[in-house]
Amino acid sequence: MHKVKCGKCDKEYLKNDEVAVGCNDICYDCALKGFIGNGGPEESDINTALLQSGEISDADLICLQRDLEAVDYAARACSDCGQIRCCCDPSEQIDEDEY
C-alpha cells in the first residue's frame, strides 16, 4: 500500500495496488458517490467502491472473498432439501468439482 491523491477530490489515501480494479486513482468516497449519487448504498456498492479505490486491507479482502465464496456455494444448494450434497434426485446432483 502506498499514498496516492484522489483524482477527483485531492484527498490522500492508502491504495492497495494488488486490489485496485480501476486504472484511475480515486478514493473510496468518490468511487461510492459515483455508484450511488446521493442515495443509500447497498452492500455490493460498498464492496465495489472498496475494490475500485484500493482502500481495502489484505485482511478485509480475504474476509470479503470468503463471504462471496460462501454465498456462491450456498446458491448451489438443492431447492428441495437445502443441502449441497443430496439424494433427492440423483440426476440433479451438483458436481462440487465444477467449482
SULQUI-V330863 format. One record per backbone hydrogen bond with DSSP energy under -0.5 kcal/mol. CO is the residue of the C=O (numbers start at 1). NH is the residue of the N-H. E is the energy in kcal/mol with one decimal. If there is no record, write none. Layout:
co;nh;e
CO;NH;E
CO;NH;E
This chain:
co;nh;e
2;15;-2.8
4;13;-2.4
6;10;-1.4
11;6;-3.0
13;4;-2.5
13;15;-0.5
15;2;-1.7
15;17;-0.9
16;19;-1.8
16;20;-2.0
24;26;-0.9
25;7;-3.2
27;31;-2.5
28;32;-3.0
29;33;-2.4
30;34;-1.9
31;35;-1.2
32;35;-0.6
32;36;-2.4
33;37;-2.5
36;39;-2.1
42;46;-1.9
43;47;-2.5
44;48;-2.4
45;49;-2.3
46;50;-2.2
47;51;-2.3
48;52;-3.0
49;53;-2.3
50;54;-1.7
50;55;-0.6
51;21;-1.3
52;22;-0.6
54;16;-2.0
54;56;-1.4
57;61;-2.2
58;62;-2.0
59;63;-2.0
60;64;-2.6
61;65;-2.7
62;66;-2.4
63;67;-2.5
64;68;-2.6
65;69;-2.3
66;70;-2.3
67;71;-2.1
68;72;-2.3
69;73;-2.6
70;74;-2.5
71;75;-1.7
73;76;-1.2
74;77;-1.7
78;82;-1.8
83;78;-2.6
84;86;-0.6
84;94;-0.5
89;92;-2.4
90;93;-1.0
94;96;-0.9
95;98;-1.7
96;99;-1.3
